[in-house]
């Protein structure tokens, strides 16, 4: 689901050294879900991933920008430490913030294309704003 | 913004508003035309507003826009009144370059180039999930963070003499491994001895031109001899350390009431606990990067030895030098005739001490510090030497590389339909990469011409040209 006239979950914008993304969502949970797919599509290809392995983590209540930043940092953590490519996300609002249940698979060069590694989620231009009837996030990945 | 020409190679941005010092940019007239449209000049002005900045906010000729500090930015701060900023170092702490020389010649490896590059590609871990055969335990990690390249030597991944030809002898003093977070340790645990991806590479090349015969001889560089460049940094451990401390610095800014023109310049006073902690953690992460390049050096030695069935000594695989491109450290510099201890930030810039500097190894005291400037994978790289003029003008600093000209997406659009690997092979350059996208994104046309960058530092007198290297084979993640 998305909520923008371009009918996209995310799109890249030009950035000299790294990668900039606009991510769209009908509401915050959907925005997070699409941010996850955008991340994994930047590293590999979401459509090639068989969601066999589950992980769960809490996004503590904070500003939308800090929560999206934290979420994407968790994906970097799982990628670096367990080589996990996460492709499916269920986000549930809880008292402390949002509970993320994510599924994916361990990177296998025979099954998953490798496009690029992501070093960090920068704070540059980091923003979550209302956009048409939904939300739009701007994030820049350091490659 | 007012820009004044000092000479053909140096430009001043006079201080105005909240700037505490002038900005100085090293660039040619032609480069300056493009830079006037780039936000990096505003970033030089922003850095000039930070407390305790000394002399000038500097931009090297490969300057381009970064996060907070520009890439190609140099700034030194007073040890009592100044600040330290993780943004002035970058996410990839001690991303840097090591140059190896060999006794192999171009004629020897040309007929077997493709197989040799394939050997390197199979032996040097690149991309996701690739790791070095050596399994680290937690106590090893803490030792690496404390000792840097020396740890690798102790474990027989190299020789004692390798340390002489590494900046800071491969270990930044004052590192505190216990300041590295558990998350950073976890991210780095399987990454020691790995290349990474993006603009990191191992490049097999040869000495194609010598500009200073005497200095090249001291460095052991002879025309048509084979060289290897390693470009990588502190991997996930360093990236996470930067991220961890960016958070602490945000709090420090509020605590010490530091007014910032850009939140990405988040910093803390050098005297503060936060400032000292960052420097100690940064040093630990930097030591991981030194150890990383040492481990990769050993993999290269083993690969070449197995391939040619000759010993390391016979092949003469030795370090020329190893430099940091992203670092902040205390150094002594002469200001107004007096020795002064300052904290120099170099983000996408290289230390370039001149002859007789006490920090240089004895073998290089007469010639100055080697300054290694990698170009793109299709053209050339340069070996320079530092001059004492750099110590007067730039806190002993010089450029670090070519700098990007176009975005990754733009590179992909421009090269659509072209087979870059085949084009480079046609020119005698073999490229192997874990990711096909990376080859396109890192295409030569995506980068500025490093020759132009080097010309500026040479003409400005902060470094001098010693040799030019040409690529033969490139490994990327």
Interface residues (C-beta under 8 A of the other chain):
Chain A: X12 X14 X15 X16 X17 X18 X19 X43 X73 X76 X77 X79 X80 X81 X83 X106 X107 X109 X113 X114 X115 X116 X117 X119 X120 X121 X122 X123 X124 X142 X143
Chain B: X64 X65 X66 X67 X71 X91 X92 X127 X128 X129 X183 X186 X187 X189 X190 X191 X196 X197 X198 X199 X236 X239 X242 X243 X246 X263 X264 X404 X405 X406 X407 X408 X409 X410 X434 X435 X437 X438 X441 X477
